[in-house]
Amino acid sequence: MSDYDDLPEARVATRQGISLVWLIPLVAAIAGGWLVYKALSEKGPRISVEFSHAEGIEAGKTRVKYKDVVVGKVKKVGLNADLSKVIVDIEMARFMEDHLNENTRFWIVRPRITSSGVSGLSTLISGIHIAMDPGRGDSWQRHFVGLDRAPEIDSSSRGKRFLLRASTLGSLDIGSPVYYRQIQVGEVTRYSLADDGKSVEVQIFIHQPYARLVHSNSRFWNASGFNVKLDTDGIKADLESMTALLSG
């Protein structure tokens, strides 16, 4: 018997468990799958808004805001079939899905100077954005027609609308203030020529609690601008307010 016969016999053992080489890709795949699921579950609804033009709107850059909070992002800017309108595709935040109804409104915020004041100056620094007013409605909607300008009254305002008739529009404009005892209680929201062409119809909005002051015998008149009177005491100017003066 040789000396080699006393050596222990080697045994082949099967390795138990998963090799570290395969464990790392498996963990990476699980993590990647979770991130994809999370992104899809948090993805908001896609909508389209129709505008007359898209000056300053950029895909991937322009934001949608409500009360200065970002609630969406422009994904694509294109044209409709007859090239007459611009179609802006927007991905909204998921939490805004229940607020996209037939009364939701969108408009582009740009610097604007009117007789009633200056608005949109913040866009000179932050850039043009699309604003929205959620409104109240029952039917969910994914296509909207954007407004040419910001609405004077948003859906959160409380009050009543009244229709006035006048022989001429005078210096009134959308946004012109309505005063009661020199306190602003409302503003002009719309005006148009009457159907018979003999008068002008002016729609105003009176905020609460002042709306209850309007009755069937209430009277309205254009008090914008100023009246100047010359007497022995000198020149006197009667101003309704500086806002009214600037409004014409």
Secondary structure, DSSP 8 states (H G I E B T S, - for coil): --GGGGS---------S--HHHHHHHHHHHHHHHHHHHHHHH---EEEEEES--TT--TTT-EEEETTEEEEEEEEEEE-TTSSSEEEEEEE-GGGGGG-BTT-EEEEE--EEETTEEE-TTHHHH--EEEEE----SSB-SEEE-BSS--SS-TT--EEEEEEEES--TT--TT-EEEETTEEEEEEEEEEE-TTSSSEEEEEEEETTGGGG--TT-------SEEEEEETTEEEEEES-HHHHHT-
